[in-house]
Amino acid sequence: MSTEHAHVHHFENPSKSGPPPKIDVVGTVPEAPPAPEGAEAMTILVTLAPDSPGAPPHRHSGPAYGFVVKGAIDFELEGEPARVVRAGETFWEPGGDVIHYQDGNHLADEESVFVVTMFCAPGQPMLTVVGPEELEARRDRRAPRS
């Protein structure tokens, strides 16, 4: 299958009435990082109240892939500029040593909702908070903020 058609799907459905399902690819991660050996896949739905800051700076033991269902979230990974991810858009992070600085609600007057699938290393929590000392020691790895 050629790469230009790698994500195109069409199902013949001759025995059913009505059209076959329509499938739209909303995001891909070229050269995605591998999941940790023996990883547990976990999908969670996160609802952020208006103006919620989200989780404190943290990291995940493996890669995480997400989709914003409603609203907009502030998203910032170590080494990348902060950005806003809006409903219908995707995000991902490699996990491991990379710090996830922001995942808060970008909206002050309505909730935002996202779903994320994480591939967690066995015996590790899905999220580990990063303390102030480590944040200070790695300050030079954070992208400049405006």
C-alpha positions in Angstrom: 0.0 0.0 0.0 1.4 3.4 -0.9 2.0 5.9 1.8 -0.3 8.4 0.3 -3.2 5.9 0.8 -1.9 4.4 4.0 -4.7 6.1 6.0 -7.6 6.0 3.5 -10.3 3.5 4.4 -13.3 2.4 2.4 -15.5 -0.6 3.3 -17.7 -2.4 0.9 -20.9 -3.2 2.7 -23.1 -5.1 0.2 -25.2 -7.0 2.7 -26.3 -3.9 4.7 -28.6 -1.0 3.8 -27.2 2.5 4.0 -23.7 3.7 3.4 -20.6 2.2 5.0 -18.9 4.0 7.8 -16.8 7.1 7.0 -13.4 7.1 8.7 -11.4 10.3 9.0 -7.8 10.3 10.3 -7.6 13.2 12.7 -4.0 12.8 13.7 -0.9 10.7 13.2 2.5 10.5 14.9 5.2 9.7 12.3 8.0 7.6 14.0 6.1 7.4 17.3 8.1 6.3 20.2 7.8 2.7 21.3 5.7 1.7 24.2 7.6 0.4 27.2 8.2 -3.4 27.4 5.0 -5.0 28.8 3.1 -1.7 28.8 -0.4 -1.4 30.0 -2.6 0.7 27.6 -4.9 3.0 29.5 -7.5 5.4 28.0 -8.9 8.1 30.2 -11.4 10.9 29.8 -10.4 14.2 31.4 -13.0 17.0 32.0 -11.5 20.3 33.0 -13.7 22.9 34.8 -13.6 26.4 33.4 -10.2 28.0 34.0 -8.8 24.8 35.5 -5.0 24.7 35.5 -5.0 20.9 34.9 -2.3 18.7 36.4 0.9 20.1 37.8 4.1 19.6 35.8 4.5 15.9 35.4 5.7 13.0 33.2 4.4 9.7 31.9 6.3 6.5 31.9 5.4 5.9 28.2 3.9 7.7 25.2 0.5 9.3 25.4 -1.9 10.2 22.5 -4.9 12.4 22.9 -7.9 14.1 21.3 -9.7 17.2 22.5 -13.4 16.4 22.4 -14.7 19.8 23.6 -13.3 23.2 24.3 -9.6 23.9 24.1 -6.6 23.0 26.3 -3.2 24.7 26.9 -0.5 22.1 26.1 3.2 22.4 26.7 5.9 19.8 26.6 9.6 20.3 27.6 11.5 21.8 24.7 8.4 22.8 22.7 6.5 26.1 22.8 3.2 26.2 24.6 0.2 25.9 22.2 -3.6 25.6 22.3 -5.2 22.3 21.2 -8.8 22.8 20.2 -11.8 20.5 19.9 -11.2 18.1 17.0 -7.4 18.3 17.2 -4.9 15.8 18.6 -1.8 15.9 20.7 0.9 13.4 21.8 3.9 13.2 24.0 6.7 10.7 24.0 6.6 10.0 27.8 9.7 8.9 29.6 11.9 11.7 30.8 10.1 14.5 29.0 8.2 16.9 31.3 4.6 17.8 30.5 4.3 21.4 31.8 0.7 22.3 30.9 -2.6 20.5 30.2 -5.1 23.1 31.6 -8.3 24.5 30.3 -7.7 27.4 27.9 -11.3 28.6 28.4 -12.3 30.6 31.4 -16.1 30.3 30.9 -16.7 26.7 29.8 -15.3 23.2 30.4 -13.0 21.4 28.1 -12.8 17.7 27.6 -10.1 15.4 26.2 -9.5 11.7 25.9 -5.9 10.3 26.1 -4.5 6.8 25.7 -1.3 6.2 27.6 1.1 3.3 27.4 2.3 3.0 31.0 5.4 1.0 32.0 4.5 -2.0 34.3 4.4 -1.1 37.9 4.7 2.7 37.2 2.0 5.3 38.0 0.3 6.8 34.9 1.5 10.3 36.0 4.4 11.3 38.2 4.5 14.9 39.5 7.8 16.8 38.9 9.0 18.7 42.0 10.2 22.3 42.1 13.9 21.4 42.5 13.8 19.4 39.3 11.8 22.1 37.5 14.5 24.6 38.4 17.4 22.3 37.4 15.8 21.8 34.0 14.6 25.3 33.4 17.0 25.7 30.4 15.1 22.9 28.6 11.8 24.7 28.7 10.9 26.7 25.5 10.8 30.5 26.0 7.4 31.7 27.1 5.8 34.9 25.8 
